[in-house]
């Protein structure tokens, strides 16, 4: 988290009111943390992934600044939404990639062509996305806890503040959500 979370929260409130100067002051305060999040996400992707951390940060930041209806609670809330936005960008990218692999755009292939193993990672990301959507239907708060903890990198205490619940509740939801996701993802593999 940035060293001046109060300043980030204040700038987010100003940005929501349409202050474009606030945006210029916000970028240097949040950029390093957004880049760290992007690096974390892309670490699990294939080498040579077409999205690089800088591009992912820029795309996520552009989408975030267009969200004028969000009442930013604090910097933790901002980074949690940022992580969620990055995940959505990567899921959209994976869907597009799988669509191309299934004939969305056809290409001539020779026998010497090495298969792109990244399709397995894209499929895993989509399976996780589907499981999270199912979990959100069953227990929205557990799904939010997963997004905040796993994707947002928030501590249990930070997630509790964002969600307005106790740290104990976040710990319980985190434990239950992980167990449910593990079972759901492993059931899909055996089907």
MODELLER restraints for C-alpha pairs under 7 A, 6 or more apart:
rsr = mdl.restraints
at = mdl.atoms
rsr.add(forms.Gaussian(group=physical.xy_distance, feature=features.Distance(at['CA:1:A'], at['CA:33:A']), mean=6.32, stdev=0.5))
rsr.add(forms.Gaussian(group=physical.xy_distance, feature=features.Distance(at['CA:2:A'], at['CA:29:A']), mean=6.40, stdev=0.5))
rsr.add(forms.Gaussian(group=physical.xy_distance, feature=features.Distance(at['CA:2:A'], at['CA:30:A']), mean=6.50, stdev=0.5))
rsr.add(forms.Gaussian(group=physical.xy_distance, feature=features.Distance(at['CA:2:A'], at['CA:33:A']), mean=6.93, stdev=0.5))
rsr.add(forms.Gaussian(group=physical.xy_distance, feature=features.Distance(at['CA:5:A'], at['CA:75:A']), mean=5.45, stdev=0.5))
rsr.add(forms.Gaussian(group=physical.xy_distance, feature=features.Distance(at['CA:8:A'], at['CA:26:A']), mean=6.51, stdev=0.5))
rsr.add(forms.Gaussian(group=physical.xy_distance, feature=features.Distance(at['CA:8:A'], at['CA:75:A']), mean=5.81, stdev=0.5))
rsr.add(forms.Gaussian(group=physical.xy_distance, feature=features.Distance(at['CA:9:A'], at['CA:73:A']), mean=6.99, stdev=0.5))
rsr.add(forms.Gaussian(group=physical.xy_distance, feature=features.Distance(at['CA:9:A'], at['CA:74:A']), mean=4.74, stdev=0.5))
rsr.add(forms.Gaussian(group=physical.xy_distance, feature=features.Distance(at['CA:9:A'], at['CA:75:A']), mean=5.47, stdev=0.5))
rsr.add(forms.Gaussian(group=physical.xy_distance, feature=features.Distance(at['CA:11:A'], at['CA:22:A']), mean=5.36, stdev=0.5))
rsr.add(forms.Gaussian(group=physical.xy_distance, feature=features.Distance(at['CA:11:A'], at['CA:26:A']), mean=6.25, stdev=0.5))
rsr.add(forms.Gaussian(group=physical.xy_distance, feature=features.Distance(at['CA:12:A'], at['CA:72:A']), mean=6.41, stdev=0.5))
rsr.add(forms.Gaussian(group=physical.xy_distance, feature=features.Distance(at['CA:13:A'], at['CA:72:A']), mean=6.73, stdev=0.5))
rsr.add(forms.Gaussian(group=physical.xy_distance, feature=features.Distance(at['CA:14:A'], at['CA:22:A']), mean=6.08, stdev=0.5))
rsr.add(forms.Gaussian(group=physical.xy_distance, feature=features.Distance(at['CA:15:A'], at['CA:22:A']), mean=5.56, stdev=0.5))
rsr.add(forms.Gaussian(group=physical.xy_distance, feature=features.Distance(at['CA:15:A'], at['CA:23:A']), mean=6.11, stdev=0.5))
rsr.add(forms.Gaussian(group=physical.xy_distance, feature=features.Distance(at['CA:16:A'], at['CA:68:A']), mean=5.36, stdev=0.5))
rsr.add(forms.Gaussian(group=physical.xy_distance, feature=features.Distance(at['CA:34:A'], at['CA:57:A']), mean=6.06, stdev=0.5))
rsr.add(forms.Gaussian(group=physical.xy_distance, feature=features.Distance(at['CA:35:A'], at['CA:53:A']), mean=6.19, stdev=0.5))
rsr.add(forms.Gaussian(group=physical.xy_distance, feature=features.Distance(at['CA:35:A'], at['CA:54:A']), mean=6.71, stdev=0.5))
rsr.add(forms.Gaussian(group=physical.xy_distance, feature=features.Distance(at['CA:35:A'], at['CA:57:A']), mean=6.06, stdev=0.5))
rsr.add(forms.Gaussian(group=physical.xy_distance, feature=features.Distance(at['CA:37:A'], at['CA:83:A']), mean=6.75, stdev=0.5))
rsr.add(forms.Gaussian(group=physical.xy_distance, feature=features.Distance(at['CA:38:A'], at['CA:53:A']), mean=5.02, stdev=0.5))
rsr.add(forms.Gaussian(group=physical.xy_distance, feature=features.Distance(at['CA:38:A'], at['CA:56:A']), mean=6.28, stdev=0.5))
rsr.add(forms.Gaussian(group=physical.xy_distance, feature=features.Distance(at['CA:38:A'], at['CA:57:A']), mean=6.29, stdev=0.5))
rsr.add(forms.Gaussian(group=physical.xy_distance, feature=features.Distance(at['CA:39:A'], at['CA:53:A']), mean=5.52, stdev=0.5))
rsr.add(forms.Gaussian(group=physical.xy_distance, feature=features.Distance(at['CA:42:A'], at['CA:53:A']), mean=6.95, stdev=0.5))
rsr.add(forms.Gaussian(group=physical.xy_distance, feature=features.Distance(at['CA:45:A'], at['CA:121:A']), mean=6.85, stdev=0.5))
rsr.add(forms.Gaussian(group=physical.xy_distance, feature=features.Distance(at['CA:46:A'], at['CA:118:A']), mean=5.65, stdev=0.5))
rsr.add(forms.Gaussian(group=physical.xy_distance, feature=features.Distance(at['CA:56:A'], at['CA:86:A']), mean=6.70, stdev=0.5))
rsr.add(forms.Gaussian(group=physical.xy_distance, feature=features.Distance(at['CA:60:A'], at['CA:82:A']), mean=6.59, stdev=0.5))
rsr.add(forms.Gaussian(group=physical.xy_distance, feature=features.Distance(at['CA:60:A'], at['CA:85:A']), mean=5.81, stdev=0.5))
rsr.add(forms.Gaussian(group=physical.xy_distance, feature=features.Distance(at['CA:60:A'], at['CA:86:A']), mean=5.75, stdev=0.5))
rsr.add(forms.Gaussian(group=physical.xy_distance, feature=features.Distance(at['CA:72:A'], at['CA:78:A']), mean=6.46, stdev=0.5))
rsr.add(forms.Gaussian(group=physical.xy_distance, feature=features.Distance(at['CA:76:A'], at['CA:158:A']), mean=6.51, stdev=0.5))
rsr.add(forms.Gaussian(group=physical.xy_distance, feature=features.Distance(at['CA:76:A'], at['CA:162:A']), mean=6.88, stdev=0.5))
rsr.add(forms.Gaussian(group=physical.xy_distance, feature=features.Distance(at['CA:77:A'], at['CA:162:A']), mean=5.72, stdev=0.5))
rsr.add(forms.Gaussian(group=physical.xy_distance, feature=features.Distance(at['CA:79:A'], at['CA:152:A']), mean=6.33, stdev=0.5))
rsr.add(forms.Gaussian(group=physical.xy_distance, feature=features.Distance(at['CA:80:A'], at['CA:148:A']), mean=5.35, stdev=0.5))
rsr.add(forms.Gaussian(group=physical.xy_distance, feature=features.Distance(at['CA:80:A'], at['CA:152:A']), mean=4.62, stdev=0.5))
rsr.add(forms.Gaussian(group=physical.xy_distance, feature=features.Distance(at['CA:83:A'], at['CA:151:A']), mean=5.56, stdev=0.5))
rsr.add(forms.Gaussian(group=physical.xy_distance, feature=features.Distance(at['CA:83:A'], at['CA:152:A']), mean=4.74, stdev=0.5))
rsr.add(forms.Gaussian(group=physical.xy_distance, feature=features.Distance(at['CA:84:A'], at['CA:147:A']), mean=6.53, stdev=0.5))
rsr.add(forms.Gaussian(group=physical.xy_distance, feature=features.Distance(at['CA:84:A'], at['CA:151:A']), mean=6.68, stdev=0.5))
rsr.add(forms.Gaussian(group=physical.xy_distance, feature=features.Distance(at['CA:84:A'], at['CA:152:A']), mean=6.99, stdev=0.5))
rsr.add(forms.Gaussian(group=physical.xy_distance, feature=features.Distance(at['CA:91:A'], at['CA:125:A']), mean=6.66, stdev=0.5))
rsr.add(forms.Gaussian(group=physical.xy_distance, feature=features.Distance(at['CA:91:A'], at['CA:126:A']), mean=6.36, stdev=0.5))
rsr.add(forms.Gaussian(group=physical.xy_distance, feature=features.Distance(at['CA:94:A'], at['CA:122:A']), mean=4.96, stdev=0.5))
rsr.add(forms.Gaussian(group=physical.xy_distance, feature=features.Distance(at['CA:98:A'], at['CA:119:A']), mean=6.63, stdev=0.5))
rsr.add(forms.Gaussian(group=physical.xy_distance, feature=features.Distance(at['CA:131:A'], at['CA:181:A']), mean=6.64, stdev=0.5))
rsr.add(forms.Gaussian(group=physical.xy_distance, feature=features.Distance(at['CA:131:A'], at['CA:184:A']), mean=6.80, stdev=0.5))
rsr.add(forms.Gaussian(group=physical.xy_distance, feature=features.Distance(at['CA:132:A'], at['CA:143:A']), mean=6.19, stdev=0.5))
rsr.add(forms.Gaussian(group=physical.xy_distance, feature=features.Distance(at['CA:135:A'], at['CA:143:A']), mean=5.79, stdev=0.5))
rsr.add(forms.Gaussian(group=physical.xy_distance, feature=features.Distance(at['CA:136:A'], at['CA:143:A']), mean=5.06, stdev=0.5))
rsr.add(forms.Gaussian(group=physical.xy_distance, feature=features.Distance(at['CA:142:A'], at['CA:173:A']), mean=5.16, stdev=0.5))
rsr.add(forms.Gaussian(group=physical.xy_distance, feature=features.Distance(at['CA:142:A'], at['CA:174:A']), mean=6.56, stdev=0.5))
rsr.add(forms.Gaussian(group=physical.xy_distance, feature=features.Distance(at['CA:142:A'], at['CA:177:A']), mean=5.71, stdev=0.5))
rsr.add(forms.Gaussian(group=physical.xy_distance, feature=features.Distance(at['CA:145:A'], at['CA:159:A']), mean=6.77, stdev=0.5))
rsr.add(forms.Gaussian(group=physical.xy_distance, feature=features.Distance(at['CA:145:A'], at['CA:170:A']), mean=6.64, stdev=0.5))
rsr.add(forms.Gaussian(group=physical.xy_distance, feature=features.Distance(at['CA:145:A'], at['CA:173:A']), mean=6.82, stdev=0.5))
rsr.add(forms.Gaussian(group=physical.xy_distance, feature=features.Distance(at['CA:145:A'], at['CA:174:A']), mean=6.10, stdev=0.5))
rsr.add(forms.Gaussian(group=physical.xy_distance, feature=features.Distance(at['CA:146:A'], at['CA:174:A']), mean=6.47, stdev=0.5))
rsr.add(forms.Gaussian(group=physical.xy_distance, feature=features.Distance(at['CA:148:A'], at['CA:154:A']), mean=5.64, stdev=0.5))
rsr.add(forms.Gaussian(group=physical.xy_distance, feature=features.Distance(at['CA:148:A'], at['CA:159:A']), mean=6.03, stdev=0.5))
rsr.add(forms.Gaussian(group=physical.xy_distance, feature=features.Distance(at['CA:149:A'], at['CA:155:A']), mean=6.30, stdev=0.5))
rsr.add(forms.Gaussian(group=physical.xy_distance, feature=features.Distance(at['CA:149:A'], at['CA:159:A']), mean=6.89, stdev=0.5))
rsr.add(forms.Gaussian(group=physical.xy_distance, feature=features.Distance(at['CA:156:A'], at['CA:167:A']), mean=5.94, stdev=0.5))
rsr.add(forms.Gaussian(group=physical.xy_distance, feature=features.Distance(at['CA:156:A'], at['CA:170:A']), mean=6.14, stdev=0.5))
rsr.add(forms.Gaussian(group=physical.xy_distance, feature=features.Distance(at['CA:156:A'], at['CA:171:A']), mean=6.59, stdev=0.5))
rsr.add(forms.Gaussian(group=physical.xy_distance, feature=features.Distance(at['CA:157:A'], at['CA:167:A']), mean=5.41, stdev=0.5))
rsr.add(forms.Gaussian(group=physical.xy_distance, feature=features.Distance(at['CA:160:A'], at['CA:166:A']), mean=5.52, stdev=0.5))
rsr.add(forms.Gaussian(group=physical.xy_distance, feature=features.Distance(at['CA:160:A'], at['CA:167:A']), mean=5.22, stdev=0.5))
rsr.add(forms.Gaussian(group=physical.xy_distance, feature=features.Distance(at['CA:160:A'], at['CA:170:A']), mean=6.00, stdev=0.5))
